[in-house]
């Protein structure tokens, strides 16, 4: 009995240590970024390191919004990200439902295989052709076009996610709704979609986070400073003269807020949606 309790205690201790290490590895970099953002110029490069500033300052945040036009970059990112995420969510829900109810198994398998194949293509392979194509059409430095490109990058995986959610909903529910007088559109809107709201929330969050943090396509498609997105703006703080660590850190802290808000509001739905989409039965 004692040996069993010892094993249980050791197992619990190991789990706690692993979770603690994971927690520290995830939070310490964020903590250090925040500390760097509230240091003054002297403390940034002080040796030995200053682990907490003697007089915390928000000067970096003031410079971020007053001199670097970060507010405009933030609005650009919000526009592109929200537009792309909503469009990708709507299209993937429609595509996922159609794919889930598609009766031809062979064709369905081929379509799914093609969607999976698109996820294996590195984004670097399509960057140059995309730039040349939109450059000839004179559509570079165009935020709506960037939003369209982002929709194309997330739509395949979002559709596959959506299909897995619809697979869990019995077709009998739709047939029962039709018996009650609903047409196909009404049965989808009033019966099917309410049951997949957690999954739809997970799709939106997946698209939002991936698009909000994307850098390389934005750097390629956006050259005018007035149309920078947040990742491009943060990248611009790196120059030949060095890195503006205080501005960079302040920008990172501000850029984390939208994703934290999205996950904070939709956490319950995200967990439920990912669980439902991952288990079929």
Residue pairs with C-beta under 8 A, 6 or more apart in sequence:
30 256
33 249
33 252
33 253
34 249
34 253
35 51
35 52
35 53
36 44
36 245
36 246
36 249
37 60
37 61
37 246
37 249
37 250
37 252
37 253
38 53
38 56
38 57
38 58
38 60
39 50
39 53
39 56
39 57
39 246
40 53
40 55
40 57
40 59
41 246
43 50
43 53
43 54
44 245
44 246
59 246
60 246
60 247
60 249
60 250
61 250
61 254
63 246
63 247
63 250
64 70
64 247
64 250
64 251
64 254
65 71
68 233
68 237
68 247
68 251
69 225
69 226
70 230
70 233
70 251
70 254
72 226
72 228
73 228
73 229
73 230
73 232
73 233
74 230
74 254
74 255
76 143
76 227
76 228
76 229
76 230
77 212
77 229
77 230
77 231
77 255
77 258
78 258
79 143
79 147
80 143
80 146
80 147
80 150
80 211
80 229
81 150
81 208
81 211
81 212
81 258
82 208
83 144
83 147
84 147
84 148
84 150
84 151
84 154
84 207
84 211
85 204
85 207
85 208
85 211
86 204
87 147
87 151
88 150
88 151
88 154
88 155
88 158
88 203
88 207
89 158
89 200
89 203
89 204
89 207
91 151
91 155
91 158
91 159
92 155
92 158
92 159
92 161
92 162
92 203
93 162
93 193
93 196
93 200
93 203
95 155
95 159
95 162
95 163
96 158
96 159
96 160
96 161
96 162
96 163
96 164
96 165
96 166
97 162
97 163
97 166
97 188
97 192
99 108
99 111
99 112
99 159
99 162
99 163
99 166
100 162
100 163
100 166
100 167
101 166
101 171
102 108
102 111
112 160
112 163
115 156
115 157
115 159
115 160
116 156
116 160
118 156
119 156
119 157
123 153
123 216
123 217
124 216
127 216
127 217
127 220
130 149
130 217
130 220
130 221
131 140
131 220
131 221
134 140
134 142
134 145
134 221
139 145
140 221
140 222
140 223
141 221
141 222
141 223
141 224
141 227
142 221
143 222
143 227
145 221
146 217
146 218
146 221
146 222
146 229
149 217
149 221
150 211
150 214
150 217
153 210
153 211
153 214
153 217
154 206
154 207
154 210
154 211
157 206
158 203
158 206
158 207
161 199
161 202
161 203
161 206
161 277
162 196
162 199
162 200
162 203
164 199
164 277
164 278
164 280
165 196
165 199
165 200
165 273
165 276
165 277
166 192
166 196
167 280
168 276
168 277
168 280
169 192
169 195
169 196
173 187
173 191
173 192
173 195
174 184
174 187
174 188
174 191
174 192
177 186
177 187
177 190
177 191
178 184
178 187
182 190
182 191
193 200
196 273
197 269
197 273
198 268
198 269
198 270
198 271
198 272
198 273
198 276
199 273
199 276
199 277
200 273
201 266
201 269
201 270
201 273
202 269
202 270
202 273
202 274
202 277
203 273
204 262
204 266
205 262
205 263
205 266
205 270
208 258
208 259
208 262
209 259
209 262
212 230
212 255
212 258
212 259
213 231
213 259
214 231
215 231
215 232
215 235
218 228
218 229
218 231
218 232
219 232
219 235
222 228
222 229
222 232
225 236
228 236
230 251
230 255
231 255
233 251
234 248
234 251
234 252
234 255
237 243
237 244
237 247
237 248
237 251
238 248
263 270
